[in-house]
Amino acid sequence: MNLGSQLCLLLLISIGYLCESLRFELQSGHTKCIAEDIKSNSMTVGKYNIVNPNEGQPLPDSHKLTVRVTSQHGTNYHYSDHVESGQFAFTAAEAGDYMSCFWAPDHDPKITLTVDFDWRTGVHAKDWSNVAKKGSLSVMEFELKKMYDTVNSIHEEMSFLREREYEMQELNQATNNKMAWLSFLSLFVCLSVAGLQLWHLKTFFEKKKII
């Protein structure tokens, strides 16, 4: 991989980390799920809240959420029922897609909730302000530690991508082998059917004394 490709990859990874805070609308009686691909042993934190439609006034009683965070294998990492806001934090025990699902109770008439959701993983999940306070770090030490953890995170991400690429190559090879056997089997069946048709026609013409 050349230098240009590496820089592009690092830029894409950085952009991916910066685009984890979002705002979306959720209609009552409906569910919205958001997926995040997380590496094994990677820390992740999330924070969510319903945006108050009437600023300066209490949030209406109808504005409640049920939130569940699960792994692709169905392991439950967070669950909150009938809440206005919440947060979660855990270290992923398994690599893969993690799903955060938001459900709004049904109401008549229908209402639409606006939800703020901030989901961070890896080095961006760390609370650097607390790290600086607890460690009494200077500005230079703080920046160096942050850069060091960022580089480690990028290195782990690149290793993870290489592993995924190797898995995809193995899957493609296995698929190609299966397709080759299937093509050979299809050709054999076609030739067999053609041979049987020729034999049947020959037998038919001989019985009719045409040939």
C-alpha positions in Angstrom: 0.0 0.0 0.0 1.5 3.3 -1.1 1.6 6.5 1.0 -1.3 8.1 -0.8 -3.5 5.0 -0.2 -2.5 5.0 3.5 -3.4 8.7 3.9 -6.8 8.2 2.2 -7.5 5.2 4.5 -6.6 7.2 7.6 -8.8 10.1 6.4 -11.7 7.8 5.9 -11.2 6.3 9.4 -11.1 9.7 10.9 -14.2 10.8 9.1 -16.0 7.7 10.2 -15.2 8.5 13.8 -16.4 12.1 13.5 -19.8 11.2 12.0 -21.1 9.2 14.9 -23.2 12.0 16.4 -26.6 12.3 14.7 -30.2 13.5 15.1 -33.2 11.6 13.8 -37.0 11.6 13.9 -39.0 8.7 15.3 -42.7 8.3 14.9 -44.7 6.8 17.7 -45.4 3.1 17.3 -42.3 2.7 15.2 -38.7 1.4 15.7 -35.4 2.8 14.3 -32.2 0.8 14.5 -28.6 2.1 14.0 -25.7 -0.3 13.4 -22.0 0.2 14.3 -19.2 -2.2 13.3 -17.1 -2.6 16.5 -13.8 -4.5 17.0 -13.4 -7.0 19.8 -12.2 -5.5 23.1 -12.9 -2.0 21.9 -14.6 0.4 24.3 -17.8 2.1 23.2 -20.0 4.8 24.8 -23.3 6.2 23.8 -25.6 9.0 24.9 -29.1 9.7 23.8 -32.0 12.1 24.6 -35.3 13.3 23.3 -35.2 16.9 22.0 -37.8 19.1 23.9 -40.2 20.5 21.2 -41.2 23.3 23.7 -38.0 24.8 24.9 -38.3 26.1 28.5 -41.2 23.8 29.3 -41.3 20.3 30.8 -41.0 17.5 28.3 -44.5 16.0 27.5 -45.4 12.7 29.2 -45.9 11.2 25.7 -42.2 11.7 24.8 -40.7 8.5 26.0 -38.3 5.9 24.5 -37.4 2.3 24.9 -33.7 1.6 23.9 -31.9 -1.6 23.5 -28.3 -2.2 22.4 -27.3 -5.8 21.2 -24.5 -7.6 19.4 -25.0 -9.4 16.2 -25.2 -12.7 18.2 -28.1 -11.3 20.3 -26.1 -10.4 23.5 -27.9 -7.6 25.3 -25.5 -4.8 26.4 -28.0 -2.1 27.4 -31.8 -1.8 27.9 -33.9 1.2 29.1 -37.7 1.3 29.0 -39.9 4.4 28.9 -37.1 7.0 29.4 -36.4 10.5 28.1 -32.6 10.1 28.0 -29.9 7.7 28.9 -26.4 6.5 28.2 -24.4 3.3 28.0 -20.8 2.2 28.1 -19.2 -1.3 27.6 -16.2 -3.1 26.1 -17.2 -5.2 23.1 -16.6 -8.9 23.9 -17.0 -9.9 20.3 -16.3 -8.2 16.9 -19.1 -7.4 14.5 -22.2 -5.2 14.0 -23.8 -3.8 17.2 -27.3 -2.6 16.9 -28.9 0.3 18.9 -32.7 0.2 18.5 -35.1 3.0 19.6 -38.8 2.4 20.0 -41.5 5.0 20.7 -44.8 3.8 22.3 -47.9 4.1 20.1 -50.1 7.2 20.6 -53.3 8.5 19.1 -52.9 10.9 17.4 -49.4 10.0 16.2 -46.5 12.1 17.4 -43.0 12.4 16.1 -40.0 12.4 18.5 -36.7 14.0 17.6 -33.7 12.1 19.2 -30.1 13.2 19.6 -27.8 10.2 19.6 -24.0 10.3 20.2 -22.2 7.0 19.7 -18.4 6.7 20.0 -16.0 3.8 19.8 -12.3 3.2 20.3 -10.0 6.0 21.3 -12.9 8.5 20.7 -14.9 6.9 23.5 -12.4 8.0 26.1 -13.2 11.0 28.3 -9.9 12.9 27.8 -10.9 15.8 30.1 -11.1 13.3 33.0 -7.8 11.7 31.9 -6.1 15.1 32.0 -7.5 15.9 35.4 -6.8 12.6 37.1 -3.2 12.4 35.6 -2.4 16.0 36.1 -0.8 16.0 32.7 0.8 19.0 31.0 -0.6 20.1 27.7 2.2 18.5 25.8 1.9 15.2 27.6 -1.9 15.2 27.1 -1.6 15.8 23.4 1.1 13.1 23.0 -0.9 10.5 24.9 -4.0 11.4 22.9 -2.0 11.1 19.6 -0.4 7.8 20.8 -3.8 6.3 21.5 -5.1 7.5 18.2 -2.2 5.9 16.3 -2.8 2.6 18.2 -6.5 2.8 17.3 -5.7 3.4 13.6 -3.2 0.5 13.6 -5.7 -1.8 15.2 -8.3 -0.7 12.6 -5.9 -1.4 9.7 -5.1 -4.9 11.2 -8.9 -5.5 11.5 -9.4 -4.4 7.9 -6.6 -6.8 6.7 -8.2 -9.7 8.6 -11.6 -8.8 7.0 -9.9 -8.7 3.5 -8.3 -12.1 4.1 -11.7 -13.5 5.2 -13.4 -12.1 2.1 -10.6 -13.6 -0.2 -11.2 -17.0 1.4 -15.0 -16.6 0.9 -14.5 -15.6 -2.7 -12.2 -18.6 -3.4 -14.7 -21.0 -1.8 -17.6 -19.5 -3.8 -15.6 -19.8 -7.0 -14.8 -23.4 -6.3 -18.5 -24.2 -5.7 -19.5 -22.3 -8.8 -17.0 -24.3 -10.9 -18.3 -27.6 -9.6 -21.9 -26.4 -10.2 -21.0 -25.5 -13.8 -19.4 -28.9 -14.4 -22.5 -30.6 -12.9 -24.8 -28.5 -15.1 -22.8 -29.3 -18.2 -22.8 -33.1 -17.3 -26.6 -33.0 -16.9 -27.1 -31.2 -20.2 -24.9 -33.6 -22.1 -26.6 -36.6 -20.4 -30.1 -35.3 -21.3 -28.9 -34.6 -24.9 -27.5 -38.1 -25.2 -30.8 -39.6 -23.9 -32.8 -37.6 -26.3 -30.6 -38.8 -29.2 -30.9 -42.4 -28.1 -34.7 -42.1 -27.7 -35.1 -40.5 -31.2 -32.9 -43.2 -32.7 -34.9 -46.0 -31.1 -38.2 -44.3 -32.2 -37.0 -44.0 -35.8 -35.8 -47.6 -35.8 -39.2 -48.9 -34.5 -40.9 -46.9 -37.2 -38.4 -48.2 -39.8 -37.5 -44.7 -40.9 -33.8 -45.5 -40.6 
